[in-house]
Amino acid sequence: MHVYNRVGKIMTKDLTSGSPLKVILLFSLPLVLGNLFQQFYALADTIIVGRFCGSTSAINFMINGFVIGVCNGFAIPIAQLFGARDYKDLRRHVANAAWLCMAASVVLTISTVALTRPMMQLMQTPDDIIDGAVIYIGWIFAGIPFIFLYNMVAAIMRALGDSKTPLYFLILTSALNIGLDLLFIVPFHFGVLGAALATDISQVISGVLSFIYLRRKFDVLKMEKDDLAFSKKASIRLLGIGVPMGLQCSITAIGSVIMQWAVNVLGSTAVAAVTAASKVSMFVCCPFDAMGATMATYGGQNIGARKLDRIDKGIKSCIIIGAVYSVIVLAGLYLFSDVVALLFVDAGEVEILANTKQFLVANSLFYFPLALVNIVRFMIQGLGYSKFAIIAGVCEMAARSFVGFCLVPVFGYAAVCFANPIAWVAADLFLLPAYRHVMGRLRRLLGRNNQNGDAVTAS
């Protein structure tokens, strides 16, 4: 079912009806394309200012991951209210999400910009690049308000069932960023400052344009004066879901930082192999990320509509998709990983190529557990139980820390290859029982609330 605005264009999509498999595939496809486009942009940015990006990537991922997680978390109650057809409360939550994002962006921008150099020193950034790294990441942090703006708008659009429009704005952002990178660095010779300014300017333009589009095209979000008022109840609900999702992203990043330290200890050959393999993995894992984002919206809308059976059918359909894709990727990487690695490694680097293939094959053997991590975790978050995301993130962080501190010193590079798989399995050992617990709890709540005529909410 679609919801039409006054000019007859489809602006929102109802995920609570139709074939779950078909709905999930159609909704996730633009997300896959968007993730792929992001990876192409990230690769281009790495080529342009590679050494500064490399030295700042971990801390950048930690902060940006928190922002994106918070925005996606704020969108979950909006998806739930859209599924419940409670448009008045939906608008109230959108407005309060905006107030909270503005407040958080001010605090986060001031604190990160002020602490940029201490953070780079803590990361033991080499002396010969620390000044450039501080300039680059400092200006990136200065654009945090617009990172909030774009990601919040995109998350709201997805919550309302529109996964295509965020893709268009993502393409615009990436194209602007690459174009401005080349403009500022080649003819203007701005260097690393130019790369950072290109990112900030493209985010400003994309964020503002996407916000204008959201206001004009989504009739369900046409605000009245009382919709804009601060609501303590709505804010508590938003923070209760958004903050845990943001923290989960940051906690997961800590485990990655520890593993990076462990790889660095093994020397430049190991570092080069993991770097090349990680670039390949980022591309092939884009569909897993899209499955997770799809489940968050799907779960949110369907719990709002009180369709628990449809939630079970949806997660089973998505798991089938994840299993099929995992087998395809495993076969592809097993047969062609050395060919793919040549995109990032010189053919003469025989040892690096062999290590890259070992990493890719070892990880691809466990891509189905990775699919489960994304599908189940985001479904649980979409149902409103985002605190479980922190526990799952802690499981991943603990597993990677154990590998980095205990197994890598004993088994060397072989342990590095299995760090991600061990982390994924550890998260699944928590998430699968957690999903059964959540669904059982919701069935009990639904039974009680049906008697009282109340809505289903997580607590």
LINLINSUL-V901829 format. One record per backbone hydrogen bond with DSSP energy under -0.5 kcal/mol. NH is the residue of the N-H (numbers start at 1). CO is the residue of the C=O. E is the energy in kcal/mol with one decimal. If there is no record, write none. Layout:
nh:NH co:CO e:E
nh:NH co:CO e:E
This chain:
nh:3 co:12 e:-1.4
nh:5 co:9 e:-1.6
nh:8 co:5 e:-1.8
nh:11 co:3 e:-1.2
nh:11 co:9 e:-0.7
nh:12 co:3 e:-1.2
nh:13 co:160 e:-2.3
nh:14 co:1 e:-2.8
nh:15 co:13 e:-0.6
nh:23 co:19 e:-2.9
nh:24 co:20 e:-2.6
nh:25 co:21 e:-2.2
nh:26 co:22 e:-2.5
nh:27 co:23 e:-2.2
nh:28 co:24 e:-2.3
nh:29 co:25 e:-1.6
nh:30 co:26 e:-0.6
nh:31 co:27 e:-0.6
nh:32 co:28 e:-2.4
nh:33 co:29 e:-2.3
nh:34 co:30 e:-2.4
nh:35 co:31 e:-2.5
nh:36 co:32 e:-2.5
nh:37 co:33 e:-2.3
nh:38 co:34 e:-2.2
nh:39 co:35 e:-1.9
nh:40 co:36 e:-2.2
nh:41 co:37 e:-2.3
nh:42 co:38 e:-2.8
nh:43 co:39 e:-2.3
nh:44 co:40 e:-2.2
nh:45 co:41 e:-2.8
nh:46 co:42 e:-2.1
nh:47 co:43 e:-1.9
nh:48 co:44 e:-1.9
nh:49 co:45 e:-2.7
nh:53 co:49 e:-2.5
nh:54 co:50 e:-2.8
nh:55 co:51 e:-1.3
nh:56 co:52 e:-1.0
nh:57 co:53 e:-1.3
nh:60 co:56 e:-2.5
nh:61 co:57 e:-2.8
nh:62 co:58 e:-1.9
nh:63 co:59 e:-2.2
nh:64 co:60 e:-2.8
nh:65 co:61 e:-2.0
nh:66 co:62 e:-1.3
nh:67 co:63 e:-2.1
nh:68 co:64 e:-2.9
nh:69 co:65 e:-2.5
nh:70 co:66 e:-2.5
nh:71 co:67 e:-2.3
nh:72 co:68 e:-2.6
nh:73 co:69 e:-2.2
nh:74 co:70 e:-2.6
nh:75 co:71 e:-1.4
nh:76 co:72 e:-0.6
nh:76 co:73 e:-1.1
nh:77 co:73 e:-0.7
nh:78 co:74 e:-0.7
nh:79 co:75 e:-2.3
nh:80 co:76 e:-2.4
nh:81 co:77 e:-2.5
nh:82 co:78 e:-2.1
nh:83 co:79 e:-2.3
nh:84 co:80 e:-1.6
nh:85 co:82 e:-0.9
nh:86 co:81 e:-2.2
nh:87 co:85 e:-1.2
nh:90 co:86 e:-1.8
nh:91 co:87 e:-2.2
nh:92 co:88 e:-1.7
nh:93 co:89 e:-2.2
nh:94 co:90 e:-2.3
nh:95 co:91 e:-2.5
nh:96 co:92 e:-2.2
nh:97 co:93 e:-2.3
nh:98 co:94 e:-1.8
nh:99 co:95 e:-2.0
nh:100 co:96 e:-2.5
nh:101 co:97 e:-2.3
nh:102 co:98 e:-2.3
nh:103 co:99 e:-2.2
nh:104 co:100 e:-2.7
nh:105 co:101 e:-2.5
nh:106 co:102 e:-1.7
nh:107 co:103 e:-1.9
nh:108 co:104 e:-2.9
nh:109 co:105 e:-2.3
nh:110 co:106 e:-2.2
nh:111 co:107 e:-2.2
nh:112 co:108 e:-2.4
nh:113 co:109 e:-2.3
nh:114 co:110 e:-2.0
nh:115 co:111 e:-1.5
nh:116 co:113 e:-1.0
nh:119 co:115 e:-2.3
nh:120 co:116 e:-2.2
nh:121 co:117 e:-2.5
nh:122 co:118 e:-2.3
nh:123 co:119 e:-1.8
nh:124 co:121 e:-1.5
nh:125 co:120 e:-2.2
nh:129 co:126 e:-1.5
nh:130 co:126 e:-1.1
nh:133 co:129 e:-2.6
nh:134 co:130 e:-2.6
nh:135 co:131 e:-2.1
nh:136 co:132 e:-2.6
nh:137 co:133 e:-2.7
nh:138 co:134 e:-2.1
nh:139 co:135 e:-1.9
nh:140 co:136 e:-1.7
nh:141 co:137 e:-2.5
nh:142 co:138 e:-1.4
nh:143 co:139 e:-0.7
nh:143 co:140 e:-1.1
nh:144 co:141 e:-1.8
nh:146 co:143 e:-1.0
nh:147 co:143 e:-1.4
nh:148 co:144 e:-2.7
nh:149 co:145 e:-2.0
nh:150 co:146 e:-2.4
nh:151 co:147 e:-2.1
nh:152 co:148 e:-2.6
nh:153 co:149 e:-2.3
nh:154 co:150 e:-2.9
nh:155 co:151 e:-2.1
nh:156 co:152 e:-2.2
nh:157 co:153 e:-2.3
nh:158 co:154 e:-2.2
nh:159 co:155 e:-2.2
nh:160 co:156 e:-1.6
nh:161 co:158 e:-1.8
nh:162 co:157 e:-2.7
nh:163 co:161 e:-0.9
nh:167 co:164 e:-0.5
nh:168 co:164 e:-1.6
nh:169 co:165 e:-2.0
nh:170 co:166 e:-2.0
nh:171 co:167 e:-2.5
nh:172 co:168 e:-2.1
nh:173 co:169 e:-2.6
nh:174 co:170 e:-2.7
nh:175 co:171 e:-2.6
nh:176 co:172 e:-2.6
nh:177 co:173 e:-2.6
nh:178 co:174 e:-2.5
nh:179 co:175 e:-2.5
nh:180 co:176 e:-3.0
nh:181 co:177 e:-2.4
nh:182 co:178 e:-2.3
nh:183 co:179 e:-2.1
nh:184 co:180 e:-3.1
nh:185 co:181 e:-2.2
nh:186 co:182 e:-2.2
nh:187 co:182 e:-0.6
nh:188 co:183 e:-1.5
nh:190 co:184 e:-3.2
nh:193 co:190 e:-1.0
nh:195 co:191 e:-1.5
nh:196 co:192 e:-2.0
nh:197 co:193 e:-2.7
nh:198 co:194 e:-2.3
nh:199 co:195 e:-1.7
nh:200 co:196 e:-2.4
nh:201 co:197 e:-3.0
nh:202 co:198 e:-2.1
nh:203 co:199 e:-1.9
nh:204 co:200 e:-2.3
nh:205 co:201 e:-2.5
nh:206 co:202 e:-2.4
nh:207 co:203 e:-2.6
nh:208 co:204 e:-2.5
nh:209 co:205 e:-2.4
nh:210 co:206 e:-2.5
nh:211 co:207 e:-1.9
nh:212 co:208 e:-2.4
nh:213 co:209 e:-2.3
nh:214 co:210 e:-2.4
nh:215 co:211 e:-2.2
nh:216 co:212 e:-2.0
nh:217 co:213 e:-2.5
nh:218 co:214 e:-1.4
nh:219 co:217 e:-0.9
nh:221 co:218 e:-1.9
nh:222 co:219 e:-2.0
nh:223 co:221 e:-0.6
nh:227 co:224 e:-1.0
nh:228 co:224 e:-0.8
nh:228 co:225 e:-1.0
nh:229 co:226 e:-0.8
nh:235 co:231 e:-2.5
nh:236 co:232 e:-2.4
nh:237 co:233 e:-2.0
nh:238 co:234 e:-2.5
nh:239 co:235 e:-2.9
nh:240 co:236 e:-2.3
nh:241 co:237 e:-0.9
nh:241 co:238 e:-0.7
nh:242 co:238 e:-3.3
nh:243 co:239 e:-1.7
nh:244 co:239 e:-0.5
nh:245 co:241 e:-1.3
nh:246 co:242 e:-2.3
nh:247 co:243 e:-2.8
nh:248 co:244 e:-2.3
nh:249 co:245 e:-1.6
nh:250 co:246 e:-1.8
nh:251 co:247 e:-3.2
nh:252 co:248 e:-2.3
nh:253 co:249 e:-1.6
nh:254 co:250 e:-1.5
nh:255 co:251 e:-1.3
nh:256 co:252 e:-1.4
nh:257 co:253 e:-2.2
nh:258 co:254 e:-2.2
nh:259 co:255 e:-2.1
nh:260 co:256 e:-2.2
nh:261 co:257 e:-2.0
nh:262 co:258 e:-2.0
nh:263 co:259 e:-2.5
nh:264 co:260 e:-2.4
nh:265 co:261 e:-1.5
nh:266 co:262 e:-0.8
nh:266 co:263 e:-1.0
nh:267 co:263 e:-0.5
nh:267 co:264 e:-1.2
nh:271 co:267 e:-2.0
nh:272 co:268 e:-2.7
nh:273 co:269 e:-2.1
nh:274 co:270 e:-2.6
nh:275 co:271 e:-2.4
nh:276 co:272 e:-2.3
nh:277 co:273 e:-2.7
nh:278 co:274 e:-2.6
nh:279 co:275 e:-1.7
nh:280 co:276 e:-1.7
nh:281 co:277 e:-2.7
nh:282 co:278 e:-2.2
nh:283 co:279 e:-1.0
nh:283 co:280 e:-0.6
nh:284 co:280 e:-2.1
nh:285 co:281 e:-2.2
nh:286 co:283 e:-1.3
nh:288 co:285 e:-0.6
nh:289 co:285 e:-1.6
nh:290 co:286 e:-2.1
nh:291 co:287 e:-2.3
nh:292 co:288 e:-1.8
nh:293 co:289 e:-2.2
nh:294 co:290 e:-2.4
nh:295 co:291 e:-2.2
nh:296 co:292 e:-1.8
nh:297 co:293 e:-1.6
nh:298 co:294 e:-2.9
nh:299 co:295 e:-2.9
nh:300 co:296 e:-2.1
nh:301 co:297 e:-2.7
nh:302 co:298 e:-2.1
nh:303 co:299 e:-2.3
nh:304 co:300 e:-1.7
nh:305 co:301 e:-1.6
nh:306 co:303 e:-0.9
nh:307 co:302 e:-3.0
nh:308 co:306 e:-0.9
nh:311 co:307 e:-1.4
nh:312 co:308 e:-2.0
nh:313 co:309 e:-2.1
nh:314 co:310 e:-2.4
nh:315 co:311 e:-2.4
nh:316 co:312 e:-2.0
nh:317 co:313 e:-2.2
nh:318 co:314 e:-2.4
nh:319 co:315 e:-2.2
nh:320 co:316 e:-1.9
nh:321 co:317 e:-2.0
nh:322 co:318 e:-2.7
nh:323 co:319 e:-2.5
nh:324 co:320 e:-2.4
nh:325 co:321 e:-2.5
nh:326 co:322 e:-2.2
nh:327 co:323 e:-2.0
nh:328 co:324 e:-2.0
nh:329 co:325 e:-2.6
nh:330 co:326 e:-2.4
nh:331 co:327 e:-2.3
nh:332 co:328 e:-2.4
nh:333 co:329 e:-3.0
nh:334 co:330 e:-2.3
nh:335 co:331 e:-1.9
nh:336 co:332 e:-2.6
nh:337 co:333 e:-1.8
nh:340 co:336 e:-2.6
nh:341 co:337 e:-2.5
nh:342 co:338 e:-0.9
nh:342 co:339 e:-0.5
nh:343 co:340 e:-1.9
nh:344 co:341 e:-2.1
nh:345 co:341 e:-1.6
nh:349 co:346 e:-1.9
nh:350 co:348 e:-1.8
nh:353 co:349 e:-2.4
nh:354 co:350 e:-2.3
nh:355 co:351 e:-2.4
nh:356 co:352 e:-2.5
nh:357 co:353 e:-2.4
nh:358 co:354 e:-2.1
nh:359 co:355 e:-2.2
nh:360 co:356 e:-2.4
nh:361 co:357 e:-2.7
nh:362 co:358 e:-2.2
nh:363 co:359 e:-2.3
nh:364 co:360 e:-2.6
nh:365 co:361 e:-1.6
nh:366 co:363 e:-1.7
nh:367 co:364 e:-1.4
nh:370 co:366 e:-1.4
nh:371 co:367 e:-2.5
nh:372 co:368 e:-2.3
nh:373 co:369 e:-2.2
nh:374 co:370 e:-2.1
nh:375 co:371 e:-2.8
nh:376 co:372 e:-2.7
nh:377 co:372 e:-0.6
nh:377 co:373 e:-1.8
nh:378 co:374 e:-1.9
nh:379 co:375 e:-1.6
nh:380 co:376 e:-2.5
nh:381 co:377 e:-2.2
nh:382 co:378 e:-2.7
nh:383 co:379 e:-1.7
nh:384 co:381 e:-1.6
nh:385 co:380 e:-2.1
nh:386 co:384 e:-0.5
nh:388 co:385 e:-1.3
nh:389 co:386 e:-1.4
nh:390 co:386 e:-0.7
nh:390 co:387 e:-0.7
nh:391 co:387 e:-1.2
nh:392 co:388 e:-2.4
nh:393 co:389 e:-2.5
nh:394 co:390 e:-2.5
nh:395 co:391 e:-2.2
nh:396 co:392 e:-2.1
nh:397 co:393 e:-2.7
nh:398 co:394 e:-3.1
nh:399 co:395 e:-2.2
nh:400 co:396 e:-2.6
nh:401 co:397 e:-2.6
nh:402 co:398 e:-2.4
nh:403 co:399 e:-2.2
nh:404 co:400 e:-2.9
nh:405 co:401 e:-2.9
nh:406 co:402 e:-2.5
nh:407 co:402 e:-1.2
nh:407 co:403 e:-0.6
nh:408 co:403 e:-2.9
nh:410 co:407 e:-0.6
nh:411 co:407 e:-3.6
nh:412 co:407 e:-0.5
nh:412 co:408 e:-2.2
nh:414 co:411 e:-1.0
nh:415 co:412 e:-1.0
nh:416 co:412 e:-1.1
nh:417 co:413 e:-1.8
nh:418 co:414 e:-0.8
nh:418 co:415 e:-0.7
nh:419 co:416 e:-1.4
nh:420 co:416 e:-0.5
nh:422 co:418 e:-2.0
nh:423 co:419 e:-2.0
nh:424 co:420 e:-2.7
nh:425 co:421 e:-2.5
nh:426 co:422 e:-2.2
nh:427 co:423 e:-2.1
nh:428 co:424 e:-2.3
nh:429 co:425 e:-2.2
nh:430 co:426 e:-0.8
nh:430 co:427 e:-0.8
nh:431 co:427 e:-2.9
nh:432 co:428 e:-2.3
nh:434 co:430 e:-1.7
nh:435 co:431 e:-2.6
nh:436 co:432 e:-1.7
nh:437 co:433 e:-2.3
nh:438 co:434 e:-2.7
nh:439 co:435 e:-2.6
nh:440 co:436 e:-2.1
nh:441 co:437 e:-2.4
nh:442 co:438 e:-2.7
nh:443 co:439 e:-2.2
nh:444 co:440 e:-1.8
nh:445 co:441 e:-2.6
nh:446 co:442 e:-3.2
nh:447 co:443 e:-2.0
nh:448 co:444 e:-2.0
nh:449 co:445 e:-3.2
nh:450 co:446 e:-2.3
nh:451 co:447 e:-0.9
nh:452 co:448 e:-1.2
nh:453 co:449 e:-2.2
nh:454 co:449 e:-1.7
nh:457 co:455 e:-0.6
